[in-house]
Amino acid sequence: MSLLEVCDLKKYYPAGGGFFAPKRFVKALDGVSFTLEKGETLGLVGESGCGKSTLARALMRLEEPTAGAITLDGVDLLALKGEKLRKSRGNYQMIFQDPYASLNPRMSIYAVLEEALKLHSDLDKAGREERISELMKMVGLNPAHARRHPHQFSGGQRQRIGIARALAVNPRFIVADEPVSALDVSVQAQIVNLLQEIQQKTGVAFLFIAHDLAVVEHISSRIMVMYLGKIVESGPATELCADPKHPYTKALLSAVPGIHPEKKSERIVLTGDVPSPLDPPSGCRFHTRCPFATDRCRTEEPAMREIGPGRTCACHLV
């Protein structure tokens, strides 16, 4: 059995409508399904506004999904309420995108980490102090600096603190929501390498969300590509990046310099903007920007189907 199973997950936001006008909804997630194995890193890529962060928040129960199912280690997370939900959070944690906004500026790093341990462990004060020292070392920070406040650390160091907070309760699964996008390129590599080292030591599974396909290919064993609230392609990272099938994946990869240059064709420039999730196009949602779209693409929505070992794609042309 997979560690995490997500089935037909939907998140709709109400967007107007009144006594005489029909209700309208922004379909941020519209039927997302996938699995995550123990100790695996699954990458998720897509343009801004495609629903990546909404998916992250829905998995963490920071947003209540409209429909669907989320099962972690055989437990239905959407059925949990109150105290049971609070206790379950020790099994899944999140690393946030902005290291400057995700830490309370009034709390010392010691207090930030101790708060998580008080909520989700039975350690006494001495045990918590030892665990905090261990966490600081694990993410490459000096335990002697634990009494400092967030403003005394750089962006990369703050993200390391965010990683330590997520690891504090020994979770089975962590969502890393664009954890390197706010950092300098040199620091990005350090954080990605740190996450890989932590996974080797702890066996934690990651859903790694990012814009940069080169970073995602480096850290992930599998990749999912999302467009306008739906997964349009997925497969083993190296295979998907070397031989993309969906036109949207091809366009994303053609924009990344230095990734499989020997197999790269000329740059594919997509015309127009991403359609509004309030009124998605009929048929294939990508047809309004796809250079290969046919009449069938405009009227019939493609189903996600298997196109090879471990590879799936939602495209009529594949």
C-alpha positions as CSV (number, residue, x, y, z in Angstrom):
1,M,0.0,0.0,0.0
2,S,1.2,3.5,-0.9
3,L,2.1,5.9,2.0
4,L,-0.2,8.6,0.5
5,E,-3.2,8.1,-1.8
6,V,-5.1,11.1,-3.2
7,C,-8.2,10.4,-5.2
8,D,-10.2,12.8,-7.3
9,L,-9.4,15.8,-5.1
10,K,-11.3,19.0,-5.8
11,K,-11.2,22.5,-4.4
12,Y,-13.8,25.0,-5.6
13,Y,-14.0,28.5,-4.3
14,P,-17.3,30.4,-4.5
15,A,-17.1,33.4,-6.9
16,G,-20.3,35.3,-7.0
17,G,-23.8,34.5,-8.0
18,G,-27.0,35.8,-6.4
19,F,-30.8,35.3,-6.3
20,F,-31.1,35.3,-10.1
21,A,-27.6,34.5,-11.2
22,P,-26.3,30.9,-11.0
23,K,-23.5,30.3,-8.5
24,R,-20.0,30.3,-10.0
25,F,-16.9,28.6,-8.7
26,V,-13.1,29.0,-9.2
27,K,-12.0,25.4,-9.8
28,A,-8.5,25.6,-8.3
29,L,-8.3,21.7,-8.1
30,D,-10.5,19.7,-10.4
31,G,-10.0,16.0,-9.9
32,V,-6.4,15.4,-8.9
33,S,-5.3,11.8,-8.2
34,F,-1.9,10.4,-7.4
35,T,0.1,8.2,-5.0
36,L,3.3,8.7,-3.0
37,E,5.4,5.8,-1.8
38,K,7.3,5.6,1.4
39,G,10.7,7.5,1.3
40,E,9.9,8.8,-2.2
41,T,10.3,12.4,-3.6
42,L,7.5,13.2,-6.0
43,G,7.9,16.5,-7.9
44,L,5.1,18.8,-8.9
45,V,5.6,21.5,-11.6
46,G,3.4,24.0,-13.4
47,E,2.9,27.7,-14.0
48,S,1.8,30.1,-11.3
49,G,-1.9,29.8,-10.7
50,C,-2.3,26.2,-11.8
51,G,-3.2,25.0,-8.3
52,K,0.1,23.7,-6.9
53,S,-0.1,25.6,-3.6
54,T,-3.8,24.9,-3.3
55,L,-3.0,21.2,-3.5
56,A,-0.3,21.6,-0.8
57,R,-2.7,23.4,1.6
58,A,-5.5,20.9,0.9
59,L,-3.2,18.0,1.7
60,M,-2.2,19.6,5.0
61,R,-5.9,20.3,5.8
62,L,-5.2,24.1,5.9
63,E,-7.9,24.2,3.2
64,E,-10.9,22.0,3.3
65,P,-11.3,20.1,0.0
66,T,-14.6,20.3,-1.8
67,A,-14.6,16.6,-2.7
68,G,-12.2,13.7,-3.0
69,A,-10.2,11.5,-0.6
70,I,-6.8,11.8,1.1
71,T,-5.5,8.6,2.7
72,L,-2.2,8.6,4.7
73,D,-1.0,5.2,5.9
74,G,-4.5,3.8,5.5
75,V,-6.1,6.7,7.5
76,D,-8.7,8.9,5.8
77,L,-7.4,12.4,6.7
78,L,-10.6,14.1,5.6
79,A,-12.7,12.1,8.2
80,L,-10.6,13.4,11.1
81,K,-11.9,16.2,13.2
82,G,-10.9,18.1,16.4
83,E,-8.3,16.3,18.6
84,K,-7.9,13.4,16.2
85,L,-7.0,15.8,13.4
86,R,-4.5,17.7,15.7
87,K,-2.8,14.5,16.7
88,S,-2.6,13.3,13.1
89,R,-0.5,16.4,12.1
90,G,2.6,14.7,13.6
91,N,2.5,12.4,10.6
92,Y,2.6,15.2,7.9
93,Q,4.2,18.6,7.9
94,M,4.9,21.5,5.5
95,I,7.9,23.6,4.5
96,F,6.6,26.9,3.4
97,Q,7.8,29.0,0.4
98,D,8.7,32.3,2.1
99,P,11.3,31.8,4.9
100,Y,10.7,35.5,5.9
101,A,7.0,35.1,6.6
102,S,6.8,31.5,7.9
103,L,8.5,32.2,11.2
104,N,7.1,34.2,14.1
105,P,9.5,37.2,14.5
106,R,8.7,37.4,18.2
107,M,9.7,33.8,19.0
108,S,13.3,32.6,19.3
109,I,14.2,29.6,17.2
110,Y,14.3,27.5,20.4
111,A,10.7,28.5,21.1
112,V,9.6,27.8,17.5
113,L,11.0,24.2,17.7
114,E,9.9,23.6,21.3
115,E,6.3,24.6,20.4
116,A,6.1,21.7,17.9
117,L,7.7,19.3,20.4
118,K,5.2,20.3,23.1
119,L,2.3,19.6,20.8
120,H,3.4,16.4,19.3
121,S,5.8,14.6,21.7
122,D,6.0,13.4,25.3
123,L,9.5,14.7,25.8
124,D,10.3,16.5,29.1
125,K,12.2,19.8,29.1
126,A,15.7,18.1,29.0
127,G,14.5,15.8,26.2
128,R,13.2,18.8,24.2
129,E,16.4,20.7,24.6
130,E,18.4,17.6,23.4
131,R,16.0,17.2,20.4
132,I,16.3,20.9,19.4
133,S,20.1,20.7,19.5
134,E,19.9,17.5,17.3
135,L,17.6,19.3,14.8
136,M,19.8,22.3,14.6
137,K,22.8,20.1,13.8
138,M,20.7,18.1,11.3
139,V,20.0,21.2,9.2
140,G,23.5,22.6,9.4
141,L,23.0,25.3,12.1
142,N,24.9,25.9,15.3
143,P,22.8,24.7,18.3
144,A,24.4,27.6,20.3
145,H,22.3,30.0,18.1
146,A,19.0,28.5,19.0
147,R,18.1,31.4,21.4
148,R,18.4,33.9,18.5
149,H,15.4,35.4,16.7
150,P,14.6,35.0,12.9
151,H,15.8,38.5,12.0
152,Q,19.3,37.4,13.0
153,F,19.5,34.7,10.3
154,S,19.8,34.9,6.5
155,G,17.1,33.7,4.2
156,G,18.8,30.3,3.6
157,Q,19.3,29.8,7.3
158,R,15.6,30.7,8.0
159,Q,14.6,28.0,5.5
160,R,16.8,25.5,7.3
161,I,14.9,26.5,10.5
162,G,11.6,25.9,8.7
163,I,12.9,22.4,7.6
164,A,14.0,21.7,11.2
165,R,10.5,22.7,12.5
166,A,8.9,20.3,9.9
167,L,11.2,17.5,11.0
168,A,10.8,18.1,14.7
169,V,7.9,15.6,15.1
170,N,9.3,12.8,12.9
171,P,6.7,13.1,10.1
172,R,6.2,10.4,7.5
173,F,5.4,12.9,4.8
174,I,6.4,16.5,4.1
175,V,5.0,18.9,1.5
176,A,7.8,21.3,0.4
177,D,5.9,24.2,-1.3
178,E,8.5,25.9,-3.5
179,P,11.1,25.9,-0.6
180,V,13.9,27.3,-2.8
181,S,12.1,29.8,-5.0
182,A,12.8,32.8,-2.7
183,L,16.5,32.0,-2.3
184,D,19.7,32.8,-4.2
185,V,20.8,30.1,-6.7
186,S,23.8,29.1,-4.7
187,V,21.6,28.7,-1.6
188,Q,19.0,26.8,-3.5
189,A,21.5,24.0,-4.3
190,Q,22.5,23.8,-0.6
191,I,18.8,23.4,0.5
192,V,18.1,20.8,-2.2
193,N,21.1,18.8,-1.1
194,L,20.1,19.1,2.5
195,L,16.6,17.7,1.8
196,Q,18.2,14.7,0.0
197,E,20.5,14.1,3.0
198,I,17.6,14.3,5.4
199,Q,15.6,11.8,3.3
200,Q,18.5,9.3,3.4
201,K,18.7,9.6,7.2
202,T,15.1,9.6,8.1
203,G,13.2,8.0,5.2
204,V,10.7,10.8,5.1
205,A,8.7,11.2,1.8
206,F,8.4,14.6,0.0
207,L,6.0,16.2,-2.3
208,F,8.4,18.8,-3.8
209,I,6.6,21.7,-5.5
210,A,8.6,24.1,-7.8
211,H,8.7,26.1,-11.0
212,D,12.2,25.0,-12.0
213,L,12.1,21.7,-13.8
214,A,15.9,21.3,-13.6
215,V,15.7,21.4,-9.7
216,V,12.7,19.1,-9.7
217,E,14.4,16.5,-12.0
218,H,17.5,16.6,-9.7
219,I,15.6,15.8,-6.5
220,S,12.6,13.8,-7.6
221,S,12.2,10.2,-8.6
222,R,8.8,10.9,-10.3
223,I,7.3,14.2,-11.6
224,M,3.7,15.3,-12.1
225,V,2.9,18.2,-14.4
226,M,-0.1,20.3,-13.5
227,Y,-2.1,22.7,-15.7
228,L,-5.2,24.6,-14.6
229,G,-6.1,22.4,-11.7
230,K,-5.5,19.0,-13.4
231,I,-2.5,16.7,-13.7
232,V,-1.7,16.4,-17.4
233,E,1.3,14.1,-17.3
234,S,3.4,12.1,-14.9
235,G,6.2,9.6,-14.9
236,P,9.8,8.8,-13.8
237,A,11.8,12.1,-13.6
238,T,14.6,11.2,-16.0
239,E,12.2,9.7,-18.6
240,L,9.7,12.5,-18.5
241,C,12.4,15.2,-18.8
242,A,14.2,13.3,-21.6
243,D,11.1,12.5,-23.6
244,P,8.1,14.6,-22.7
245,K,4.8,13.6,-24.3
246,H,2.3,16.3,-23.4
247,P,2.6,19.6,-25.5
248,Y,2.5,21.6,-22.2
249,T,5.4,19.5,-20.7
250,K,7.4,20.0,-23.9
251,A,6.9,23.8,-23.7
252,L,7.9,23.9,-20.0
253,L,11.1,21.8,-20.8
254,S,12.0,23.9,-23.8
255,A,12.2,27.0,-21.6
256,V,14.7,25.4,-19.2
257,P,18.4,26.1,-20.2
258,G,20.8,23.2,-19.9
259,I,18.4,20.4,-19.3
260,H,19.0,17.5,-21.8
261,P,20.4,19.9,-24.5
262,E,21.2,16.9,-26.7
263,K,17.5,16.1,-27.1
264,K,16.1,19.7,-26.9
265,S,14.3,21.1,-30.0
266,E,13.8,24.8,-30.5
267,R,12.0,26.9,-27.9
268,I,8.2,26.4,-27.8
269,V,6.6,29.7,-27.1
270,L,3.1,29.5,-25.8
271,T,0.7,32.2,-26.9
272,G,-1.9,33.8,-24.6
273,D,-2.3,33.5,-20.9
274,V,-3.4,30.7,-18.7
275,P,-7.3,30.6,-18.9
276,S,-9.3,31.5,-15.8
277,P,-10.1,28.6,-13.5
278,L,-13.5,30.4,-13.1
279,D,-14.3,29.5,-16.7
280,P,-12.0,26.8,-18.0
281,P,-12.1,26.0,-21.7
282,S,-14.2,23.1,-23.0
283,G,-12.5,19.9,-24.0
284,C,-8.8,19.9,-23.3
285,R,-8.0,22.8,-21.0
286,F,-4.7,23.4,-22.8
287,H,-6.2,23.6,-26.3
288,T,-6.4,27.5,-26.3
289,R,-2.6,27.6,-26.1
290,C,-1.6,24.3,-27.8
291,P,0.1,24.7,-31.3
292,F,-1.1,21.1,-32.1
293,A,-4.8,21.4,-31.1
294,T,-7.4,19.7,-33.2
295,D,-11.2,19.9,-33.3
296,R,-11.4,16.9,-31.0
297,C,-9.2,18.7,-28.4
298,R,-11.6,21.6,-28.4
299,T,-14.7,19.5,-27.6
300,E,-13.6,16.3,-25.8
301,E,-11.7,16.3,-22.6
302,P,-8.8,13.8,-22.7
303,A,-8.7,11.1,-20.0
304,M,-5.5,10.4,-18.1
305,R,-4.2,7.1,-19.4
306,E,-1.2,4.9,-19.2
307,I,1.3,5.5,-22.1
308,G,4.2,3.3,-20.8
309,P,5.6,1.8,-17.6
310,G,4.8,4.2,-14.8
311,R,3.9,7.0,-17.3
312,T,0.5,8.6,-17.7
313,C,-0.7,11.4,-20.0
314,A,-3.9,13.3,-20.7
315,C,-3.7,14.2,-24.4
316,H,-5.5,13.0,-27.5
317,L,-2.3,13.4,-29.6
318,V,-0.2,10.9,-27.6
